[in-house]
Amino acid sequence: MNNFKFLLFIDDDKASNFYHEYILKDSDIVEETKSFLSSSDALNYFKEAKKNQHKVPEFIFLDLNIPQINGWEFLAEFEKISLEIRPKIIFLSNSVNPIDKKSAEENIAVLELINKPLTLDYLQNLSSRFNDNN
């Protein structure tokens, strides 16, 4: 039984994307995943979502430290995009900067900031929290 229909990852690190796809591929926790290596490609995906009937994920796992458009800049641009369904955003990062943690906690568009790598245990916990609250 899949707990999630669609999860999206935005991370310029190919190894991280590969790892997340790998652990989720054989799990029964998600039906589909998609990864972007750049924030601009992800923003274009969402800008075209309605017109091209792209799926909108339930959650976006977003790295903070991405070249050209970092996680915070992506978030600011993403908020300008009109979507019927708003994915929940989770920062998935190696950042140990307490300012990033505090800023994420204070931003209502961000569910939380967690450290890489994503684990199946975290996703199972997230599914329990999300499904218990809905």
Buried (B, 14 or more C-beta within 10 A) or exposed (E): EEBBEBBBBBBBBEEBBEBBEEBBEEEEBBEEBBBBBBBBEBBEBBBEBEEEEEBBBBBBBBBBBBEEBBBBBBBEBBEEBEEEEEBBBBBBBEBEEEEBBEBBEEBEEBBEBBEBEBEEEBBEEBBEEBEEEE
